[in-house]
Amino acid sequence: MPSDPKPDNTESPSPAAQKAKSFSTQMALAMELPFVLVGTILVGGLIGFFLDRWLHTKPILALVLGGLGFFAGVREVLRRLPGDGDGKR
């Protein structure tokens, strides 16, 4: 066995520490999700915009790829949200 100078802490954290961790996790998720949604729409729209310029098909690809970006963003937001605990997604 390797010698480990650190004591073995198998105790569970206090309820206050769990509540603080839960709150910080929720705040981090709330700050991240709008950027995920807007970012996917912008990436899809910009790719569509540059493809439209290259292929001379004015707004068609920007709208289609922006819409696909919207649906991808909504899907990613729903995937990152925690479940309600009943085992169903």
KOLTIGU-855456 format. One record per residue (C-alpha): x, y, z; residue in one letter; chain; residue number from 1. Coordinates in steps of 0.1 Angstrom, whole numbers, padded with zeros to 4 digits. Layout:
<rs>
R       X       Y       Z   kolti   drenvo   domi
R       X       Y       Z       a        A    NUM
...
</rs>
This chain:
<rs>
R       X       Y       Z   kolti   drenvo   domi
R    0000    0000    0000       m        A      1
R    0013    0034   -0008       p        A      2
R    0018    0058    0020       s        A      3
R   -0007    0086    0018       d        A      4
R   -0003    0115    0042       p        A      5
R   -0039    0127    0036       k        A      6
R   -0065    0113    0060       p        A      7
R   -0094    0094    0044       d        A      8
R   -0124    0117    0045       n        A      9
R   -0154    0094    0038       t        A     10
R   -0179    0118    0056       e        A     11
R   -0206    0133    0035       s        A     12
R   -0206    0171    0032       p        A     13
R   -0229    0191    0055       s        A     14
R   -0264    0200    0042       p        A     15
R   -0253    0237    0040       a        A     16
R   -0223    0227    0018       a        A     17
R   -0246    0206   -0004       q        A     18
R   -0271    0234   -0007       k        A     19
R   -0244    0259   -0017       a        A     20
R   -0230    0235   -0043       k        A     21
R   -0265    0230   -0057       s        A     22
R   -0271    0267   -0059       f        A     23
R   -0238    0274   -0076       s        A     24
R   -0244    0246   -0101       t        A     25
R   -0278    0260   -0109       q        A     26
R   -0264    0295   -0113       m        A     27
R   -0237    0282   -0137       a        A     28
R   -0262    0264   -0158       l        A     29
R   -0285    0295   -0159       a        A     30
R   -0256    0316   -0171       m        A     31
R   -0245    0291   -0197       e        A     32
R   -0277    0281   -0214       l        A     33
R   -0285    0314   -0231       p        A     34
R   -0251    0315   -0247       f        A     35
R   -0256    0279   -0260       v        A     36
R   -0289    0288   -0276       l        A     37
R   -0277    0321   -0291       v        A     38
R   -0244    0306   -0302       g        A     39
R   -0259    0278   -0322       t        A     40
R   -0282    0302   -0340       i        A     41
R   -0254    0325   -0348       l        A     42
R   -0231    0298   -0361       v        A     43
R   -0258    0283   -0383       g        A     44
R   -0268    0317   -0396       g        A     45
R   -0232    0328   -0403       l        A     46
R   -0224    0296   -0421       i        A     47
R   -0256    0300   -0442       g        A     48
R   -0248    0337   -0448       f        A     49
R   -0213    0328   -0462       f        A     50
R   -0227    0299   -0482       l        A     51
R   -0253    0323   -0497       d        A     52
R   -0227    0347   -0507       r        A     53
R   -0205    0320   -0523       w        A     54
R   -0234    0303   -0541       l        A     55
R   -0254    0335   -0548       h        A     56
R   -0286    0322   -0532       t        A     57
R   -0294    0353   -0511       k        A     58
R   -0312    0345   -0479       p        A     59
R   -0322    0309   -0483       i        A     60
R   -0293    0291   -0467       l        A     61
R   -0289    0316   -0439       a        A     62
R   -0326    0311   -0429       l        A     63
R   -0324    0273   -0432       v        A     64
R   -0292    0269   -0413       l        A     65
R   -0302    0295   -0388       g        A     66
R   -0334    0275   -0382       g        A     67
R   -0314    0243   -0379       l        A     68
R   -0292    0262   -0354       g        A     69
R   -0322    0271   -0334       f        A     70
R   -0335    0236   -0332       f        A     71
R   -0300    0223   -0323       a        A     72
R   -0298    0250   -0296       g        A     73
R   -0332    0241   -0281       v        A     74
R   -0322    0204   -0282       r        A     75
R   -0289    0211   -0264       e        A     76
R   -0306    0233   -0237       v        A     77
R   -0332    0205   -0231       l        A     78
R   -0304    0179   -0229       r        A     79
R   -0285    0200   -0203       r        A     80
R   -0314    0206   -0181       l        A     81
R   -0316    0182   -0151       p        A     82
R   -0344    0156   -0151       g        A     83
R   -0373    0158   -0127       d        A     84
R   -0361    0127   -0109       g        A     85
R   -0387    0101   -0121       d        A     86
R   -0363    0085   -0145       g        A     87
R   -0380    0097   -0176       k        A     88
R   -0365    0122   -0200       r        A     89
</rs>
